Amino acid sequence: MFDLIVLGGGPAGYLAAERAGHAGMQVAVVEERALGGVCLNEGCIPTKTLLYSAKLYDGARNGQKYGVTANDITIDHAQVVKRKDKVVRSLVAGVKAQMKANKVTVITGRGVITRKTQEGYEVAAGNETIVGKRLLIATGSVPSVPPIPGLKEGLESGFVLTNREMLDLTEKPERLVIIGGGVIGLEFAGYFNSIGTKVTVVEMLDHIAGETDRDLTDIFQKEMASRGVVFELNAKVTAVGGKDVRFERGGETITVEADKVLLSIGRRPATRDIGLEVIQVYTERGAIVTDDQMRTNVPNVYAAGDVNGRSMLAHTAYREAEVAVSHMLGVRDAMRYEVIPAVIYTNPEIASVGETEATAAAKGLPYKLVKLPMRYSGRYQAENEGGKGIIKLLVNTQTQQILGAHVLSNHASEFIVAAASYVDLGLTLDQIKRLVFPHPTVAEIIREAVFQYEP
Ligand code: NAI
């Protein structure tokens, strides 16, 4: 009998298990693939190792601007993938060690809820049957596969890949067509463009990167286009052939030839065939409905991570896991989705937190904008010859608090947390002005932007 059974060993699942185990609960985690989930095995971490290799390669190739010349620079994609596997193995081992350290029982196999018992919930886990007083459903998400003719066949033949297979490709494709210009599409576009693949991004909307601030994405898109990435916008994919992708724009059908196709048009919560109906967990459009303490409609059943479809980000999953465990332990805690930062780890990076101009206007929030080129930071200039990055701050004109921050710059992923803290804590500009940033740092741009604000 467990105090808690966690279905899924990704960021939400393993962190909840770790926290709950640490607090003295008897915990079991059921994972059918590998601990670490999508993030560690086929998402966040592997893509970052690839992107880092690409960044080094780009830096070496473009070193002349900085007085560095090198000859015969090459990138060995197979070697990059091999190193990626090593990093992943080491981190998965780390998660395993954490489970052990917190006395968490790890069961390999698929977990399916089989019934409610007097004591709690029964789960078929691999070859075992276990019972837990509480359940945390953290089964994550899977790629969405729309009913486009030829797509299913393409996936079966290996012509069309999702992020999972893409990361294990050891041979560089000459021509890659990416369906979907969202986060996954752009990160892969960045990597494959750097290593010399001809990349075409086919996006249904008239812009890339979803809800991300348009000033940032416009600059970013131009930068990527200048490096050779082709963006086909307003492009609705109508068919996938044996060697091409067809899309429609303004009544015209256009065909792009490809050696490989990446499908990245979003992900859907993994809620099928895990027995949710047995205990009648309420879902909406395939996502488990939760409150801000990660409770479902069923007592003692929680859901955290992508499976609740609220914010499909690993760092959201971490926090949701903690909030769920807090609730189990009777500690007051709740999610605040509006202060979760988001990052696209391209080169340069795009990082944001809080309101965009569009969302602030839609909510009728009184705001004024500060928009600065990243050149205002000395460190940025030192490290980004000709860089076109920008920062945008949205300031609430009534409260003098920061409503949102959007940064296109190297290191943006590392320092957006400063802005996120101000938004989260509701600091006013006067309070922020007294905070000292180390000099010179790229992050100082936030301080600069705050001082540039004129009421
Ligand atoms: P996404 O929702 O970010 O982007 C999907 C894109 O595909 C959208 O721009 C959409 O307009 C487009 N699209 C949809 N149907 C289409 C069609 N039939 N033809 C052409 N375009 C179409 O989804 P993505 O990139 O697959 O990522 C999945 C999830 O993983 C996201 O929720 C994302 O937040 C998460 N993720 C986060 C990362 C990060 O935080 N850095 C990195 C990678 C993924």
Residues whose N, C-alpha, C, O or C-beta is under 5 A from the ligand:
A	BS01	NAI	I179 G180 G181 G182 V183 I184 G185 V202 E203 M204 L205 G210 A235 K236 V237 S264 I265 G266 R267 M312 V343 I344 Y345
